[in-house]
Amino acid sequence: MSFPGVAIVTGASRGIGRATAIALARRGVSVALAARSREALAAVEQEIRKLGGRALPIPTDVSDEAAVAAMVEKSARELGPIDLLVNNAGTLERAPVVEIDSAAWDRMLDVNLKGAFLCTRAVVPSMIERGRGRIVNVSSISGKLGTPLLTAYCASKWGLLGFSLATAEELKPKGIQVFSVCPGSVNTVMLQQGLPGAAPDMEPEDVASVIVYLGTEAPDAMTGAAVDVLG
C-alpha cells in the first residue's frame, strides 16, 4: 500500500480512536474522523491541524446504515479514495446476564459488530475496484476470553473476530487485507465507565501504534491475524 493515503477511523473522538487518528496524521495520512460527538471530533481535528495534518470530522452513528453510507461518501469526496478503515467505535455496559435488557444487548451488538459490518461494506467496493485496501477491526481480549458481567460485550467482540476472519479470506484475492487487534485493559473513558476500579495496563497510544503498523506496514501475508496487545 502506498502512503500517505486516506483513512477512516471510527470512534475517533477519544481513547484508542483519537490516538490512532493522531498517529496516522503524523505519518501524513489524511483522516476522516467518525464518532457521535461533534464537539469532541472538532477538538481532535484541531490537534491534527496543529501537527500540520489533514482531518475531516464527520459526526456519525455507525449503527445507522444511511449515516455510514453518507460518512464514507463524504470522506471519499473530500479526502480521496479510502485506503484504510479502522473499525474502532465501541460501547461497553456491565451487568449480570439475567439483568441485561434487550435494549442494552442491541446497543452493544449494533455499535461493536453491526457498525463494523456497515462501515466495511461501504468502503470495500472502492477498494476492490483499485485492487488494494486495509481494514483493522478493534476487538478485545474479551473477544477471546469469557469475562463475567460482560456477556453482550464479549459476544460482540467474539463476533467481530469471526467477521474479520471471514472477510480476510473473502477479500484476500481482491488485494485487501483485514486484521484484528485485541487489547487488554486500556486507560480509556469507556473502561472507567464500564469497569469502575479497573487498573489499566496501557495507554491508548500503545494500541494505536499496533493499529498503525497493521494498517500501513504489516506484510500482506499477515491478513486475518488477530494481534493481542496486553501491555
Secondary structure, DSSP 8 states (H G I E B T S, - for coil): --SS-EEEEESTTSHHHHHHHHHHHHTT-EEEEEES-HHHHHHHHHHHHHTT--EEEEE--TT-HHHHHHHHHHHHHHH-S--EEEE---------TTT--HHHHHHHHIIIIIHHHHHHHHHHHHHHHHT-EEEEEE--GGGTS--TT-HHHHHHHHHHHHHHHHHHHHHGGGTEEEEEEEE--B--HHHHHHSTT---SB-HHHHHHHHHHHHHTS-GGGTT-EEEE--
